[in-house]
Amino acid sequence: AVLLPDPAGTHLLITGWSGLSDDYVASVNADRPVQLTLIGTGRAPSGRAFSSGRTVAISDIAAEPEFVPWGGVARDQGYRAMVSVPLIADGAVLGTLNGYRAHVHDFDGDEVERLTLLANHAALALTSARLVDRLRDQAELLTKSERIHRQLLDVALGGGGLPGIVHALAGLIGQPVLIEDAAGQVSAVAGGATELPADLPASAPGDPLADGAAVAGRHVWTVWVAGDVAARIWVGPGELSALDRRAVEHGSLVLSLELARVRTAIEVELRLRGELLTDVLGGAPTDSPAVRDRAGRLGHDLAGPAVVVVGRVEPADPGRRILV
């Protein structure tokens, strides 16, 4: 029999066997699994072998003073002797390989050596299988991750803007999503999120936080644009899987591209407005193709009369002046 820890790591369960009765396997796994949390007396041979990393052999279960409760199951099923060899790979104990006999038996050195060789092969097979499973999981995660990235990017390229990206992200992870800009203002929400988390740490909105950090009951990611903190993504308060986190990471990247696009558009618009104002105030002919084209991009028609208003705003600080 091969015994491996359960997901909680508290018991050893029989996961593979040959020659054992189905009743014995069912009884051990369902009613009396090998406890790994016991210390001292009362520990089954498998538990001792697993914790110590050394072979444990019992020549006569009936004569073993610590046979309860594991010995009772073996005795009821007709097993009198057993040996438990640890499955060791890369210095870690993965489980145990157990051998059983129906009669009293002293396991000699040759038998233990052969069982140890079998245990080493079993440990190698387990390690290889787990590696294959991890590679398969990673490949599946990458495939799903690429699909998520394309979906979010399609929303951005399709003109969905910030609200569209946030709603797509909330739908992908099944969690509320809220976007906070660098000034600490809510700029987009989806999935039920309506406001910033309460009891935020006393840091400036533009300060970066560790991606995926749990803050005030939610998870937060920082969105960067040209080396500056442009926004924060708040997700939750539910738990996030590895794929959910990957989706938020992709969402952060797509949001960064969208915010960079918006920032560039604003900068271009301000430059065009400044150039148009300079042309008009400088006396450039309004029927000039270049001037009319610049005005048209800003939504102005210079074919008719135009009025230009220049104002000055007095700021709270009298030492500063803002011209509009």
C-alpha positions in Angstrom: 0.0 0.0 0.0 1.1 3.6 -0.7 -0.1 6.1 1.9 -0.1 9.8 1.3 -1.1 12.8 3.4 -4.6 14.2 3.0 -5.0 17.8 1.7 -5.0 19.1 5.3 -1.8 17.2 6.1 -3.3 15.7 9.3 -3.8 12.1 8.2 -2.2 9.5 5.9 -4.7 7.8 3.5 -4.2 4.7 1.4 -4.1 5.9 -2.2 -2.8 2.9 -4.0 -2.6 -0.8 -3.0 -2.3 -4.4 -4.3 -3.3 -7.5 -2.4 -5.1 -5.7 0.4 -8.8 -6.2 0.9 -11.2 -3.5 -0.1 -12.7 -3.6 3.4 -9.4 -2.9 5.0 -8.7 0.1 2.7 -12.2 1.5 3.3 -12.0 1.0 7.0 -8.6 2.7 7.4 -9.4 5.6 5.1 -13.0 6.2 6.4 -12.9 5.2 10.0 -9.3 5.1 11.2 -6.9 7.1 9.0 -3.4 7.3 10.3 -3.1 10.4 12.4 0.0 12.6 11.8 -0.7 14.9 14.7 -0.2 12.2 17.5 3.0 12.4 19.5 4.6 9.6 21.5 2.7 6.4 22.2 -0.3 5.3 20.1 1.2 6.3 16.8 0.8 3.9 13.9 3.9 2.5 12.2 3.1 4.6 9.1 2.9 7.8 11.2 6.2 7.0 12.8 7.9 6.2 9.5 6.5 9.4 7.9 7.6 11.7 10.8 11.0 10.1 11.3 11.9 9.3 7.7 13.0 5.8 8.9 11.6 2.4 8.3 9.3 0.9 11.0 8.7 -2.8 11.1 6.2 -4.7 13.3 6.7 -8.5 13.4 3.6 -9.2 15.4 0.8 -6.6 15.6 -1.0 -8.6 18.3 2.1 -8.4 20.5 2.6 -4.7 19.9 1.7 -2.8 23.1 0.6 0.3 21.1 -1.6 -1.6 18.7 -4.8 0.5 19.4 -6.4 1.8 17.3 -4.6 1.0 14.1 -3.7 -2.6 15.1 -7.3 -3.5 15.6 -8.1 -2.9 12.0 -5.2 -4.9 10.7 -5.9 -7.7 13.1 -9.5 -7.9 12.2 -8.6 -8.1 8.5 -6.1 -11.0 9.1 -2.8 -9.1 9.0 -0.2 -9.9 11.7 3.0 -8.3 10.5 3.7 -5.1 8.6 6.6 -2.8 7.6 6.4 0.9 6.7 9.1 2.5 4.5 9.1 6.3 4.0 8.9 7.7 0.4 11.6 10.2 0.2 12.4 12.6 -2.6 14.7 15.7 -2.5 15.0 15.3 1.2 11.3 15.4 1.9 9.0 12.6 3.0 6.1 12.3 0.6 4.3 9.3 2.2 5.0 5.7 3.1 5.1 2.3 1.3 3.6 -0.4 3.5 4.0 -4.2 3.3 1.7 -6.6 5.1 1.8 -10.3 6.0 -0.9 -12.6 7.3 1.5 -14.3 9.7 4.0 -13.3 12.3 7.2 -12.3 10.4 10.5 -10.7 11.1 11.5 -8.4 8.2 15.2 -9.0 7.4 17.7 -6.6 5.9 17.2 -7.9 2.4 13.5 -7.4 2.5 13.8 -3.9 3.9 16.4 -3.1 1.2 14.1 -4.3 -1.6 11.1 -2.3 -0.1 13.3 0.7 0.2 14.2 0.4 -3.5 10.5 0.1 -4.4 9.8 3.1 -2.2 12.5 5.2 -4.0 10.9 4.3 -7.3 7.4 5.2 -6.0 8.7 8.5 -4.7 10.3 9.3 -8.1 7.0 8.4 -9.8 5.1 10.7 -7.4 7.5 13.5 -7.9 7.3 13.2 -11.7 3.5 13.0 -11.6 3.2 16.1 -9.5 5.7 17.9 -11.7 3.5 17.0 -14.8 0.4 18.2 -13.0 2.1 21.5 -12.1 3.2 22.0 -15.7 -0.3 21.2 -16.9 -1.8 23.6 -14.4 0.7 26.3 -15.4 0.0 25.8 -19.1 -3.8 26.0 -18.5 -3.3 29.1 -16.4 -1.2 30.7 -19.2 -3.9 29.8 -21.8 -6.7 31.3 -19.6 -4.5 34.3 -18.8 -3.9 35.1 -22.5 -7.6 34.8 -23.2 -8.3 37.2 -20.3 -5.7 39.7 -21.6 -7.2 39.6 -25.1 -10.7 40.1 -23.8 -9.7 43.1 -21.8 -7.6 44.5 -24.6 -10.5 44.1 -27.0 -12.6 46.2 -24.7 -10.0 49.0 -24.6 -9.4 48.9 -28.4 -13.1 48.8 -29.0 -13.6 52.2 -27.3 -15.0 50.8 -24.1 -12.9 53.2 -22.1 -12.3 53.0 -18.4 -15.9 52.0 -17.5 -15.8 49.2 -20.1 -12.5 47.8 -18.8 -13.6 47.9 -15.2 -16.9 46.1 -16.0 -15.2 43.5 -18.0 -12.7 42.9 -15.2 -15.4 42.6 -12.6 -17.3 40.1 -14.8 -14.2 38.0 -15.3 -13.3 37.6 -11.6 -16.9 37.8 -10.2 -15.8 40.5 -7.7 -16.6 44.2 -7.2 -13.9 46.4 -8.8 -13.3 50.1 -8.0 -10.8 52.4 -9.6 -9.2 55.3 -7.6 -7.3 57.9 -9.5 -4.0 59.5 -8.3 -5.9 62.2 -6.5 -7.9 59.7 -4.4 -11.1 60.1 -6.3 -13.3 57.3 -7.5 -13.2 57.2 -11.3 -15.0 54.0 -12.2 -16.9 51.2 -10.4 -18.4 47.8 -11.3 -19.8 44.7 -9.7 -21.3 46.4 -6.7 -18.4 48.5 -5.5 -19.6 52.1 -4.8 -17.0 53.7 -2.6 -13.5 53.5 -1.4 -12.8 51.0 1.4 -13.2 52.5 4.9 -10.2 52.9 7.2 -7.6 53.3 4.5 -4.0 53.7 5.7 -2.7 57.2 6.2 -0.8 57.3 2.9 -1.2 59.7 0.0 -3.4 58.4 -2.8 -0.5 58.4 -5.2 1.7 56.2 -3.0 2.3 52.8 -4.5 1.2 49.7 -2.6 2.3 46.1 -3.1 0.2 44.5 -5.8 -2.4 42.2 -4.4 -1.9 43.5 -0.9 -4.9 43.2 1.5 -5.8 46.6 2.7 -9.0 47.5 4.7 -10.6 44.2 3.7 -9.9 44.5 0.0 -7.1 43.7 -2.5 -5.3 46.6 -4.2 -3.2 46.9 -7.3 -1.2 50.0 -8.4 -1.5 51.2 -12.0 1.5 53.0 -13.4 1.8 55.3 -16.3 5.3 56.6 -17.4 6.8 55.8 -14.0 4.0 57.6 -12.1 1.2 56.1 -10.0 -1.9 56.8 -12.1 -4.5 54.9 -10.3 -5.4 52.1 -7.9 -7.5 49.0 -8.5 -9.6 47.9 -5.5 -11.0 44.4 -5.7 -13.1 42.4 -3.2 -13.7 41.8 -0.4 -13.9 38.2 -1.6 -11.0 35.7 -1.9 -9.1 35.7 -5.2 -7.8 32.6 -7.0 -4.5 32.6 -8.8 -6.4 33.1 -12.1 -8.3 36.0 -10.6 -5.1 37.7 -9.5 -3.6 37.1 -13.0 -6.8 38.7 -14.5 -6.4 41.8 -12.2 -2.7 42.0 -13.3 -3.8 42.1 -16.9 -6.5 44.6 -16.1 -3.8 46.8 -14.5 -1.8 46.7 -17.6 -4.7 47.4 -19.9 -5.8 50.3 -17.6 -2.3 51.6 -17.8 -2.5 51.7 -21.6 -6.0 53.3 -21.5 -4.9 56.0 -19.0 -1.8 56.7 -21.1 -4.0 57.1 -24.1 -6.3 59.5 -22.3 -3.3 61.4 -20.9 -1.8 61.7 -24.4 -5.2 62.8 -25.8 -5.5 65.5 -23.2 -2.0 66.7 -23.8 -2.6 66.9 -27.6 -5.9 68.8 -27.0 -4.2 71.3 -24.7 -1.4 71.8 -27.2 -3.9 72.3 -30.1 -5.9 74.8 -28.0 -2.8 76.7 -27.1 -1.7 76.8 -30.7 -5.1 77.9 -31.9 -5.3 80.6 -29.3 -1.9 81.9 -30.3 -2.9 82.0 -34.0 -6.2 83.9 -33.3 -4.6 86.4 -30.9 -1.6 86.8 -33.1 -3.7 87.8 -36.1 -3.3 84.7 -38.2 -5.8 84.6 -41.1 -8.8 82.6 -40.0 -9.3 81.3 -43.5 -5.9 79.7 -43.4 -6.2 75.9 -44.0 -3.8 75.2 -41.1 -5.8 77.4 -38.7 -9.2 76.0 -39.8 -7.9 72.4 -39.6 -6.6 73.0 -36.0 -9.9 74.7 -35.0 -12.0 71.9 -36.6 -10.2 69.3 -34.6 -11.3 71.2 -31.5 -14.9 71.5 -32.6 -14.7 75.2 -33.6 -15.9 76.8 -36.8 -14.0 79.9 -37.8 -16.1 80.7 -40.9 -18.2 83.1 -38.8 -17.4 85.7 -36.1 -15.6 84.4 -33.1 -15.2 85.8 -29.6 -12.1 85.0 -27.5 -12.4 85.6 -23.7 -9.2 85.8 -21.6 -9.6 85.7 -17.8 -7.4 85.6 -14.8 -8.2 83.6 -11.7 -6.9 84.8 -8.4 -5.7 81.8 -6.4 -5.8 81.4 -2.6 -2.1 82.1 -2.6 -1.7 85.7 -3.7 1.8 85.0 -4.8 0.6 82.8 -7.6 -1.4 83.7 -10.7 -3.2 81.3 -13.0 -4.0 82.5 -16.6 -6.9 80.8 -18.4 
